[in-house]
Amino acid sequence: MSQVTVKDVARLAGVSPRTVSNVVNDYTHVSDDVRRRVLAAIDELGYRPNLVARNLRTGRTGLLALIVPEIDVPYFSELARAVIDAASAHGYRVMIDQTGHDHERERQLLTGSDRTMLFDGILFSPLVTQDEIADLDSSTILPTILLGEHTFTGRFDHIAIDNTRAAFDATTHLAATGRRRIAAVGTQPRETYSTPRQRTAGYLRALDEAGLPHDDDLVVPAAQYHRRDGYDATRRLLALDAPPDAIFCYSDLLAMGAMRAVQDAGRRIPEDVAIIGIDDIEEGRFAIPSLSTVALDKDVIATRALEQLVRRIEEPSRPATQIVVPHTLIERDSTRAPATG
């Protein structure tokens, strides 16, 4: 069977080969009707663009980098899947790297000149401090979109999460079920990146609005956001003379560890201790009990990030923008029953 060409697609769609090329390269000045006809013809004929030729013409590689702290953390692996799907829709492929919570490695990956030979742009989920991000000159590195963390400074495009509001909503939900000793697991006082600080601020504001006191014994750090960290922090909380009747965890993985610690202590979820996390990872949906959470829409994050990055690649000098992705509180079994006693 002969290879399908641009001319074949153009003939079937009733347009010129140049118009087919414009659609394939995602140029904006194509009407919706023409774009639909061309895409339908591409699907019907099974046409595959010659990416090598396109990249030689444009001086681009067709590759993007996704940099995350830990690829084996479910939130980041699920986000990576969404990014790969969104990139494919724009004709890009994605290579993934991880920083392992190493601040210097983050800086090297973001600024390394050798990366300019490989990628057209970077999607970067950083843990570096706000000051370190602010020190970087966005005009000297690849087109970059920051994901999730940090206050917007106007230097880099940013797909943001309202961490303070997400934590506020989670804690308010626990208070609304009648809980009065609400703990928080996930502070990182020795770190300077913003997510733990923002989530602690939201937790404390929710306590204030619910008329509940602050108790420093109920705020427990976690070195990393892993199951073991949540387990160890919760064992510490349960050993208090006045243990909590609810725990807000700064991630679903921390919450999974917390649930195991509560069950190992012979206590019931949610009757004795209600638990909620943030992320909405798949594991939490199938846990017993299922985990209440604040869902961060990873598909929306990926879609908006790719839209912004493609624009940045096409228009390197355009002003940086911030997009705040909404979140949704999902009540499941781990908080559903009212408090007893």
C-alpha positions, 0 to 999 in steps of 0.5 A: 500500500502506497504512503498517504501524502499531504496531497491525498488529504488535501484532495479528500478534504477539498482544500490545498496542500498548504491548508493541510500543512497549516492544520497539521502545524496547528496554525490559528488562521484556519476556520473551524469548518476547514480544520474539521474537514482536514482532521476527518480526512487525516483520520480516514486516510491514516495520514501521518505527518513527516515530523522530521521534515517539519522539524528541519523546516522549523528548527524544532525537535518536536520534543518537550521535557517534563520535570517532576520531583518524583515520577513514582509518586502517583500524582506525578505519574498521573500528571505525566500521563495527562501531559503526554496525551495533551502534548500528542494532540499538539504534535509533540512527544514528551521526555520525563526527568525527575529531580529527587527533591534536589534543589541544585539538580532542579536549577541545572535541569532548568538552566542547562545549556545542553538541554537547548539542543534537545527540547522545544520547551519545558514543563517544570514542577519545581520544589525550588524556593521562590527566590531561586525562581525569581533569580532566573532570567526567563529570556535566557532559557527554553520556553518554560511553564511552571506547574503547581508551585510558587507565587506568580512573579511575571517571569514565567508562565504558570499553571497554578493551584490555589493551595491555600483554598484547597487546604481551607476547603479540606479543613472546613469539610472536617469541621462541618462533620463535627470534628473539633480536634483537627490535625494537619500532616505535611508541614515542612518547616526546614523547606522554603518552597511554597506548597506546605506554607500555603496549605498550612495557612489554609488549614489555620484559616479554616480553624479560625473560621470554624471557631476552633483553637490552634494546637501546635501538637496537632501540626506534624511535619513530614519529611516527604509526601510518602505513605511512610511519612503519613504513617509515622506522623499519625502514630505520633498524633495518636500517642497524644493525651488528647489525640485528634478526631480528624486529620487533614493530610497535605497529599493523598499519599500521606493520607494513605499512610495515615489511614493505615496507622489509624487502623493498626491502632485499632481505631475506626475510620471515620468514626474515631478519626476522619481523614482527608487528603489532596490530589485525588490519586486513583489509589485513594478511590479504591482504598478501604475506606475510600479516601475523601480528597480535594481533587486537582484536575490533572487533565485540565492542568496538562491541557492548559499547560500545553496550550500555554507552552505552544503559545510561548514557543510560537511567541517567545516575547509574549508577557507571562501569564498565570492560570489558576486551575480549579479544584473540587472537594470529593467526600468519600467514606473516610469522612462521611460518618458523623463524629461520635461521642 
